[in-house]
Amino acid sequence: MNKGLRIPLIAGNWKMNKTPSEAVALVEELKKTIGRQTEVAVVVAPPFTALDRLGKTLDGSTIQLAAQNMHDQMSGAFTGEVSASMLRELFARFVILGHSERRTLFGETNAFINKKVLAALGLLIKPILCVGETLQEREAGLTLTVVGTQLSEGLTGVTPEQAETLVVAYEPVWAIGTGKVATSAQAQEVHAFIRSEMEKLFGKQISQKIRILYGGSMKPNNAAELLAQVDIDGGLIGGASLAAASFVALVEAARKG
């Protein structure tokens, strides 16, 4: 299936897992099997404490580094936060922004996430902007309304030129860590809607370059069907990214799909 010039992307969000030494051990395993291939873009997002060591460990590999979050300001009295400039120096090429756990557990708003998106783009860090609905919102028929608002408010002020480097991750909140997964048809419907929203914001040509990832319990046993969908360009992987075998299997599925 022709997806144009969009190279599939598999990104592992490790969340609050892996000490720095454990992170290095996992990445060393990944490097042996997928550390040289270029058919699929591979990204790992460890905790902040492992970024420095993994930046060095990944040197010379095609696997790229992401951070799980960042602040919108470059410096200042923000205890416990890190800035885009700090991430740049650690060779983080991507940053996950607006993850549902940040929205629900830490109260992050679309407006605050938008400031982060602009700060990341300003330093040439590629945002992986997460959007998605809760089970209550889905059952109320509000999925597209919620996702549309998260996109329009989260991407305010982003130029078409900047948008080319943007990644969007659709994560139905009801499918994260629950073992539930949207059917391939359900996922494709929302991915197609996201692409149509990108076209409204940035034009058709740019919308065809933006990669849209599925972020709701993608695993080796359901990856092929999801990745076969025309608007699903990869996955933002949680639990399955914490073991080399399952993560490699997802990269292989993306290579074939």
C-alpha positions in Angstrom: 0.0 0.0 0.0 1.5 3.3 -1.1 1.9 5.8 1.8 3.8 8.2 -0.3 7.1 9.4 1.2 6.1 8.7 4.8 8.7 6.4 6.4 7.1 4.2 9.1 7.9 5.3 12.7 7.9 3.0 15.7 8.5 4.9 19.0 8.9 3.3 22.4 7.6 5.3 25.3 9.2 3.7 28.3 7.3 5.9 30.8 8.7 5.6 34.4 10.6 2.4 33.7 14.3 1.4 33.4 17.2 2.7 35.4 20.1 4.2 33.3 22.0 0.8 33.4 18.8 -1.1 32.4 18.1 1.4 29.6 21.6 0.9 28.2 21.2 -2.9 28.3 18.0 -2.8 26.4 19.3 -0.4 23.8 22.4 -2.6 23.3 20.0 -5.4 22.5 18.1 -3.3 20.1 21.2 -2.1 18.3 22.2 -5.7 17.5 19.0 -6.3 15.5 17.6 -3.0 14.3 20.4 -0.6 14.9 21.5 -0.3 11.3 18.2 -0.6 9.3 16.7 2.5 7.7 13.4 1.2 6.3 11.6 2.1 9.6 12.4 5.1 11.8 13.0 3.8 15.3 12.8 6.1 18.4 13.1 5.3 22.1 11.9 7.6 24.9 13.5 6.7 28.2 13.1 8.6 31.5 15.1 11.8 31.7 17.7 10.1 33.9 18.8 7.8 31.0 18.9 10.3 28.2 22.6 11.3 28.5 23.9 7.7 28.6 21.6 6.6 25.8 22.6 9.5 23.6 26.2 8.2 23.8 25.1 4.5 23.5 23.1 5.2 20.3 25.9 7.2 18.6 26.5 5.6 15.2 23.2 3.8 15.3 20.0 4.6 13.3 17.9 4.5 16.5 17.0 8.0 17.6 16.3 9.4 21.0 13.2 11.1 22.4 12.2 12.7 25.6 8.9 12.0 27.3 8.1 15.6 28.1 9.6 19.1 28.5 8.7 22.6 29.7 7.8 25.4 27.4 10.4 27.8 28.9 14.1 27.6 28.2 15.2 28.2 31.8 13.9 29.6 35.1 12.4 28.8 38.4 10.6 25.6 37.4 11.6 23.0 39.9 11.7 19.5 38.4 11.3 20.6 34.8 13.7 20.3 31.8 13.8 22.6 28.7 14.1 22.1 25.0 17.7 23.5 25.1 18.7 20.8 27.7 17.2 18.1 25.5 19.0 19.4 22.4 22.4 19.0 24.1 21.6 15.4 25.0 20.8 14.6 21.3 17.1 14.1 21.8 15.6 14.5 18.3 11.9 14.0 19.4 9.8 14.9 22.4 6.4 13.3 23.4 4.0 16.1 24.2 0.4 16.0 25.4 0.4 12.3 26.4 -2.9 11.4 28.0 -1.1 10.7 31.3 0.2 14.2 31.3 -3.2 15.6 30.5 -5.1 13.6 33.1 -2.6 13.1 35.9 -0.9 16.4 35.7 -3.6 18.7 34.4 -1.9 19.8 31.2 -4.1 21.9 28.9 -4.2 22.3 25.2 -2.8 25.8 25.6 0.1 24.7 27.7 0.9 21.8 25.3 0.8 24.3 22.4 3.5 26.4 24.1 5.6 23.3 24.4 5.1 22.3 20.8 6.2 25.8 19.7 9.2 25.7 22.0 10.3 22.3 20.6 9.9 23.3 17.0 11.9 26.5 17.7 14.9 24.3 18.6 14.3 21.8 15.8 13.1 19.1 18.1 10.3 17.1 16.5 7.1 17.0 18.7 5.1 13.8 18.9 1.8 15.4 19.7 -0.6 13.0 21.4 -4.4 13.3 21.0 -7.2 11.0 21.9 -10.6 10.5 23.7 -11.6 8.9 26.9 -14.1 6.0 27.0 -16.8 8.4 28.2 -16.1 10.8 25.3 -16.2 8.0 22.8 -19.5 6.6 24.1 -21.0 10.1 23.9 -20.0 10.3 20.2 -17.5 13.1 20.9 -14.3 11.4 19.5 -13.8 13.6 16.5 -14.8 16.8 18.4 -12.3 16.1 21.2 -9.5 15.1 18.8 -10.2 18.1 16.5 -10.0 20.5 19.4 -6.8 19.0 20.7 -5.2 19.4 17.3 -6.4 22.9 16.5 -5.5 24.3 19.9 -2.3 22.3 20.3 -1.0 23.4 16.9 -1.9 27.1 17.0 0.9 29.2 15.5 2.7 26.2 13.9 3.7 27.1 10.3 3.3 24.7 7.4 7.1 24.5 7.1 7.4 23.5 10.8 4.5 21.0 10.4 6.5 18.8 8.0 8.5 17.5 11.0 5.5 17.1 13.2 4.3 13.6 14.3 0.8 13.1 15.7 0.0 10.1 17.8 -3.6 9.0 18.2 -4.1 7.3 21.6 -7.6 6.3 22.5 -7.3 6.8 26.2 -9.5 3.8 26.9 -7.0 1.5 25.1 -3.8 2.6 27.0 -2.6 0.0 29.4 -6.0 -1.7 29.5 -5.3 -4.4 26.9 -8.2 -3.1 24.9 -7.5 -2.0 21.4 -9.5 -0.1 18.8 -10.4 -2.2 15.8 -8.3 -1.4 12.7 -11.4 0.3 11.2 -12.0 2.4 14.3 -8.3 3.5 14.3 -8.2 4.2 10.6 -11.4 6.4 10.9 -9.7 8.6 13.4 -6.4 8.6 11.6 -8.1 9.7 8.4 -9.9 12.5 10.3 -6.6 13.6 11.8 -5.1 13.8 8.3 -8.0 15.8 7.0 -7.5 18.2 9.9 -3.9 18.5 9.0 -4.9 19.3 5.5 -7.2 22.1 6.8 -4.4 23.5 8.9 -1.4 23.1 6.6 -2.6 22.1 3.1 -2.8 18.8 1.3 0.9 18.5 0.4 2.1 18.9 4.0 -0.7 16.7 5.4 0.6 13.8 3.3 4.0 14.1 4.8 2.9 14.1 8.5 3.2 10.7 10.2 0.3 9.7 12.3 1.0 6.9 14.8 -1.4 4.6 16.6 -0.9 4.7 20.4 -3.4 2.3 22.0 -1.9 -1.1 23.0 -0.2 -2.0 19.7 1.4 -5.4 20.1 3.1 -7.9 17.8 -0.2 -9.8 17.4 -2.3 -6.9 16.2 0.4 -4.7 14.6 0.2 -6.0 11.0 -3.6 -5.3 10.7 -3.3 -1.8 12.2 -0.2 -0.9 10.1 -1.9 -2.0 6.9 -4.3 0.9 7.2 -3.6 3.7 4.8 -3.3 6.5 7.4 -1.6 4.6 10.1 2.2 5.3 9.8 3.5 3.5 12.8 3.0 3.2 16.6 3.7 4.9 19.9 4.4 1.9 21.9 4.1 1.5 25.7 4.5 -1.8 27.4 5.7 -3.7 24.3 8.7 -1.4 24.0 10.2 -2.5 27.4 11.4 -5.8 26.0 13.7 -6.1 23.0 11.8 -9.1 21.4 8.4 -7.5 21.3 9.7 -4.1 20.2 11.8 -5.6 17.4 8.7 -7.6 16.3 6.8 -4.3 15.9 9.6 -2.7 13.9 9.5 -5.8 11.6 5.8 -5.5 11.3 6.2 -1.9 10.2 8.9 -2.9 7.7 6.6 -5.4 6.1 3.4 -3.3 6.3 
